[in-house]
Amino acid sequence: MQEKIVIAGGGLVGAMAAGFLARRGYRVEVYERRPDLRAHDISAGRSINLALANRGIYALERLGLMERVSQLLIPMRGRMVHDVDGSCNLQPYGQRPEEVIYSVSRGALNGLLLDAAEAAGNVDIFFERELLDIDFDEKRARFRDHAGDAEQHVPFDRFIGADGAGSRARALLLDEVRSKQPDRDCSERIEPLHHRYKELEIPAGPGGSFRLEKEALHIWPRGGFMLIALPNLDGSFTVTLFLPEKSNGGQPGFDALQTEAQVESFFRQYFPDAAALMPSLLQDFFHNPCGHLGTVRCAPWHWRDSAMLIGDAAHAIVPFHGQGMNCGFEDCVELDECIERAPGNWWDVFRHYSEARRPNADAIADMALENYVEMRDSVRDPKFLLKKSIGFELEMRFPGHFTPRYGMVMFHRLPYAEAQRKGEINRRILAELAEGIDSVEEIDWDRARQLVEQLLPR
């Protein structure tokens, strides 16, 4: 196949898409706005460690990369919840040994995917190239070369926008739809969370030792905000503070953390045990940028048979279900399978890809927002913990019928929309079974069986 596919964006999803397309024999050119991260450090404060789960693992296995990726991973068996008094408890993600998620460095994984794409032999990657414009009729994209400050006109047969939540490709594609098909449903919703994030660090202990439990995602939930920490291979932890932009009704916000004294007082009040492990807290807090959080929903995701969007460019989500990368990797698998079903018929490829992925992207966007409330607040609620215990017991007693929603999202490849639908049924079952009791031992299991088999048939 001599068709040339141009991808705007060489991040995780763009690099993976290039790998899949290269395996099918297409010529691929990737244009990335940033410098090559394999030769430059990622900007401090922008990494947000990633949680790799089954959906992402499946995509990496399809590319034959999991053996290499496995060397970058640290398993996390559950959430380690830290109270203000310093006490903590581990809340397992699942009941089986394999029900874990994995902490992985964004930079290391992105670099590996870029290497793998280049190794295919028919992929060229150009860095410091900023997308300016797309001529969809002439099938030509215009990029600015930051190194020489010159413009470059790049012909393509197909164009894929993988340039992230602030996608220029998305803006250009939607403008094209509005101008050529004004009666067509065309929309873009950017839903800011009004919470922001700041990246910090817990350094490794003596000899590269871990100063917190290694195999856990650590959470300091404080109601309207939280701190989390994910382990790194060198013994350090990447720490992220999620906090409202503005203080409100006694709840703190970033606007109230303007001086060193204010930051020290805030961490001493809410996160004293974490602060004791962060010698560079003040330096990191004032040096690292404040990141924005939000959800992007748009339609359509493609224009005729010439261009499409993938990953965050089509459906950015907040990071609280650990599924942004996994969802983007699943996009790549779906695109590859659509190409296999209709090779050369790009109208059908793009249409079927969009029809398959859009409902699922909307579903995980909703569930990610819900999970923020769970992480920052519900994990401390005895009733929430009781329902979680009941869910584990139902899964054990009625396999094939009941699976906790978190497990459906993280440890299975059930479509997100189906996990969301079944999760709502789970919620009703758990609410009824937990009503008026304080422990799993008090459950009427005959009633539980009746509910599960009636509402969740095999």
N, C-alpha and C positions, 0 to 999 in steps of 0.2 A: 504494500500500500504506500503510495507516494504522497498521500494527503499530509499537509502540515497543520498541526494543531498548536496554536499559541495559547499559553497559559499566563495570565497576569497574576502573579503572586507565587512566591517560592517558599511559603510557610509549610506547615505540616500537611495540609490538605492538598495544596498545589503540588508539592513534591511527591506525595503519594499518587495523585492522579497522573502525574507524568510517568511514574513507574508502571502503572497499569496500562496506560496507552502505549508506552514503548514496547511492552510485551506483546501487544497486538500488531506491532510493526509500523505504527505511525511515526512520522518525524515530529518531534516535539521541541518547541522552544519555550523556555520559562523566563519571564521577565520579572525580577524582584526589585522593589523600590529600595530596600535596605542593602548595606554591604553584606558580603558573604560571612555569615555567622561562624563558619568554620575557621575563618582567619581573623575575626574580630569578636570581642566579648559582647554578649547581649547587654543592652542597656540595663544598668542596675535598677532594680525595682520594677521591672516589666515582665519577669519570667512567669510568675504564678505556676508553681509546680503542677504537673498534670497527674491525673488519676487514670491509668489505663485499665480498662475492663474488657469483658468478653467480646463486645462488638468490635472494639479496636484490635484486640488480639486476633480475631478471625481475619480481619483485613490484612494484618501483617503476615499471618500464616499463608494467606493466598499469594502474597508476594515472595514467600520463602524467606522472610526476614526475622521470624520470631527467635531463632537460635541466637542471632546477633543481638536483638533487642533485649533478650532475657538477661544479658550481662549488665544492662542499665537499670534493672528493676529492683525495687524493695517491696516485698509484700506487706500490705496493711490489712490486718485481720478484723479491725473494727475501729470504732470511734473511742478514743480515750477522752472522757469528759472531765474537765478540771473545774472544780468549784473554787469560789473566792478564798475559802479557808485552806486551799492547797490539797484537799483530798481529791481523789480521782477514781473513776471506775471505767472499765472497758466494756463497751456495748458491741458485741460481735455483729458483723454484717450478715452472717449466715450461720447455718448449723454444720455445714460440711467443710472439710479441710480445704477444698478447692474454692470455696466461696470467699475469696479475698479480692481486693483491688490492689493495684501496684502504683507506687510513686515512681515517677520518671522525670528526668530533666528535659524540659522543652528543647533546650539548645542541643543536647546530645542526640535526642531522637530526631529532631529536624535535620541535623547534620548527617545522620545515618541514612535518612530517606533521600537526601540530596545526593549522597555518594552512590546509593543504589540506583537512582535514576540515571546518573551520568554513566554508571558502569554498563547500562543497557546498550550503549553505543550509538543510539539514535536520539539522544536528548542533549540539547545545548542549554546552558543556564547562564543568563546575563544579569548581573547585579547592578545596583544603583541605576535602575531604569524605572522611571515613573510614568505610568499610563496617563496620557493627556486626552486622547480622543480615539474614537472608533468610527470608521466609515463602514457601515454594515452593508451598503450596496456594493462598494468596491472591494470589500473584505480586506481592509487595510487598517492597522492600528498605528497610532502615533505615540511614541515614548520620548521622554527627555533623558538623555544620558547625563547623569549628575557629574560624572568624572570630567567630561569634556564640555558640559553644558550645551550639547548639541541635540537636535531633534533627529529621531530615527523613525522612518516609515517602514512598517513590518507587514508584509502580506501574509494572509492566512487562509486556510480552507475552513477551519472551525476555530472558534475563540471560546476560551473558558475563563470566566472571572472567578479567581480564588484569592482575591485581594482583601479579605477580612471584613470586619464589621463596618468600617467606613468606606466600603468599596466604591471606587471610581467606576469600575465596570458596571456595577448595579445602576448607578445614576445614569450612565450613558445608555444602557439597555432600556431602562424604563422610559427615558426621554424619546428613544427611537419608537417604542411602542405607542406612546402618546401622540407622536407626530404622524405616524403612518396609519395607525388604527385608533382614531380618537374615540370610537364607540366601545372599544374593548375594555374589559375590567382591568384596570391597572392601578396598583396601590403600593404605598410604602409607609409602614408604620414603624417609627423608632420610639421605643418605650423606655425612657431612662428610669433607672431604679431610684435615683436620688440618694443612693448610698455609694460611697467610693471605697477604694482600697489603697492600702499602703503596705509595701513589702519591707520586711525586717528580717533579722537573722539570729538564730541561736547557733553559735559556732561549735565545732566539735570539741570534745573533751581531750584529755591527755592521750596521746597515741592514736588519735582519730576515733575515740570512743563516742558513743551516743549518750547525751546527757538526759534524754528522755527515752521512754520505751520506743524501741526501733520500729517494731512492726505494728504501728498504729497511726491513724490520722488523729492528731490531737486537736481538741476543740475546747475553747474557753467560752461557753455560751453565756451571754449576759442580757437576754431578753431582746432588746431592740438592736443589738450589735454583737459582734463576736471576734475572737482571735482564733486562727487555726495555724497548725504547723505540720509540714510534711517532711519526712526524712530524705536526706541525700546520701549518696554512696560514700562521701568523705567524712561522714559522722555529723555533719551540720544539719540543721533544720531550716527550711524556708518558711518564714512566719508571715502571715498576712492578716492585717487588721481590716475588718469590714465595719464601716461606721457611717451613719447618716452624714450628708453634707453639712446640715445645720442642726444645732441643738434645738430641742423642742420638748416642752412640758417636762423638764427635768432630765430628759434623755440627752446625753452628750452628743456632740457632733464635731466634725473636723474644724468647724469655724471657731471652736473654743480651745483649740490646741495650737496656739500661735507662739508660745514661748517655751523655753526649756522647762521652766518651773511648772507650767500647765501640763506638759507631756509627762513629766516625772510624777506629778500628783495623780494624773489620770491612770497611769499604769500601776502606781502604788495602790490605788483604790480598787481597781477592777482586775488586774492581772499581776499581783505581786510575785507569784512563783515564776511566771514567765519572764518578768522584768529582771529578776535576779540572775537569769541565764543569758541576758543580752547586754554584754558590756558596751556594744556600740549602738545602743538603742537611740540615743539622741542624734548621733551622727547619721544613722540610717534614716531616722524619721524626717530630718530636715533636708537630707540630701536626695532621697529617693522621691520620685514623682508620685502624685496622687492619681490613681487610675480611675476611669469611669466604668460604670456597669450599666448594661441595658439589654433590651431584646429588640431584634430586628425581624420584622415580618414583611414580606413583599410578594407581589404577583404581577406578571408572570415571572418565571425563572429562566425563560429562554425566548429567543427571537428567531422565529422560523427555523431553518436548519443550519443557521450560521453561528449562533452564540448561546451560551448558557452560563448560569451561576452555580457555584458549588461551595459547600462549607459555610463559614460565617458570612460570606458575601451574600448568600441567599437567606440565611436564618441564624444570625447570631443569638446566643442565649447567655444567661447569667451562669456563673461557674458552680452553682451550689448542688448540682447533682453529679458533678464530675463527668459530664457527658458531651461537652462541646467538641473535644477532639474525637471522641468515640463516634459521635454522630457524623462528623465530617468524614471520618474514615469509612463509615457505613455508606455515605454518599458515593464514595469512590467505588465501593463494591457494587452498588446498585447501577452506577453508570456502566461499569464493566459488563455486568450481566445484561443490561439493555443492548449494548453493542453486540454481545454474543447472540442475542435473540434476533436482532435486525441489522446485521452487518452492512454498513454502507448506506442504510436508510436513516439519515440523521433526523429527519422530521419525526419519525417514530421513536428514535432513541431519546431525543430531548423531551418529547411529549410523555412517553412512558416513564422516564426518569422523574419528571416533575410530578406526574400524577401519583407515583409511588411514594415520593419523599415528602411532599409538602404537608400532608396530614400528619405524618410522623414528626416532622420538624415542629409543627405547631404544638403537638402533644408534649414533646420533651421540653419545649420552652415553658409551657404551663407548669409542668412537674418540677422544673428547676427552680422556678419562683416559689412554689410551695415548699420545696426542700430548704430554702433559706430560712423560712419561719421555723421549720423543724429543727434545723441545726442550731440556730441562735437561741431557741426558746424551749421547744417541745421536749428535747432530750433530757430536760430536768424534771419533767412532769410525771409523777407516779402513774397517772392514768395512761399516758402515752407508753410508758415502759411496760405496763400491764398488757396493753393491746399488742405490743411487739412480742411479748412472751406468748400470748395466746396465738398470734400468727405463726410463730415457730412451731408450736404444738399442733396446730391445724395442718401445717405442711407435713409434719411427721406422721400424723394419724391418717390423713387423707391425701396421700401423694397422687398427683395427676389431677386433683381438683383445686387445691389451694396452694398458691405460691405468693408470699408477700410481695407487694408492689416493688419495693426496693430490689428484691431479688430478680423480678421479671425484667427490670431495667438494666441491672448491673451484671447479672450472671447468666442471662439468657439472650436470645436474639429475636424474641417475640417483637413484632412491630410496636413502636412506642405508642401508637394510637390504641392498639389492643391492650397493652399494659395499662394505659390510662383508664380504659373502659373497665377492665377487670379490677383495677385498683379501686375504682369507685364502689364496685360490688363488695370487695374486701372490706372497705371502710364501713359499709352498712352492717356486714356480718360481725365485725369486731366491736362496733358500737353496741350492738344488741347483746353480744355475749359478755361484754365487760360491764354492762349496766348492773349496778347494785352489788358488785363483788370486789374483793380486794386481792385475790390471788387466783392463779390458774387452777388450783385444786378445787375451787368452788364451781367450776363450769359444769353445766348439764351437757354431757357429751352426746347424749341421744339427740338433744335439741341442736347441738352443733352439727352433727352429721346431717340432720334433716336440712338445715340451712345451707350447708356447703353443697350437698348433692342437688338441692333444688335450684340454687342460684348460680352454681359453678359446675355444670355438668361437664363430663370429660369431652 
